[in-house]
Amino acid sequence: MTASSTTKPKWLLRQPDPDVGARLFCFPYSGSGATMYERWPRRLGDVEICLVQPPGRQARIREPHYETYERLAEQLIEFLVPYLDRPFAFFGHCSGALPGVEVTRQLAAARLPLPRRLFVSAQVAPHDGPYGRLLELDRDGLRDALADQITNMGGTPSDALIDLGLDLLVRDVEANKRYVVPEPLDIPCGITAIGWSEDREIPLSLMGGWKGLTTDCRTVLLDGGHFTFLSAPPALLDQIAHDLDDDTNGHAST
């Protein structure tokens, strides 16, 4: 093992800080890597924002794709355990919300530390899916969708860049399609379900199923569209900080 591999874990974009009070692990959505959160701050008060980097993309592009969220969660948990030594939570937008759900489910089954909260943005509850426009597109349609993603992340969608990322998007979408949950899961932590006022992909009206997964579910509607979260708007960060503070101090959100 090289020195660099011991100082920079491959599953996280940055080495976790041992002195933080809490951690928020953020998952990328389909077709993207951890750098999609580059406009987010590194900390939110005493909460470190830790960016999850799944295999098959960016610096891990030569590694095999995980194929299913179940396998992704199993592999990630093995790495994450040492970093679950203080309060933590998960955040995911659109398809990126579902790995956080599956990781939580597997942590509970293994009697490992549990997140204080799941923050799910613009995604239906697992038992109401698989759902989403990307899941209905053929390869040409996904190519156009990838061009839109690149533009929304501040890039220029050249043919070469799209060719590089299209196979990843196809595999990520297939993993989403495979995540079939027949009945509501029992999630042993609070959930904050975040919708966006101008989101035409997954409006808040489709997100009511999250209330069936836990006794502590708070619904939030923020101003913006499907990709507004990429810029880390203060309203979003405020909601995350509010619920993390409540949960860390043992108070249930309402």
Secondary structure as UniProt FT lines:
FT   HELIX           3..7
FT   TURN            10..11
FT   TURN            18..19
FT   STRAND          22..27
FT   TURN            30..31
FT   HELIX           34..37
FT   TURN            38..39
FT   STRAND          43..44
FT   TURN            45..46
FT   STRAND          47..52
FT   HELIX           58..60
FT   TURN            61..62
FT   HELIX           69..80
FT   HELIX           81..83
FT   STRAND          88..93
FT   HELIX           94..96
FT   HELIX           97..109
FT   TURN            110..111
FT   STRAND          117..121
FT   HELIX           126..128
FT   HELIX           133..136
FT   HELIX           139..152
FT   TURN            153..154
FT   HELIX           159..178
FT   STRAND          190..196
FT   TURN            197..198
FT   HELIX           204..206
FT   HELIX           208..212
FT   STRAND          217..222
FT   TURN            226..227
FT   HELIX           228..231
FT   HELIX           234..248
FT   TURN            249..250
//
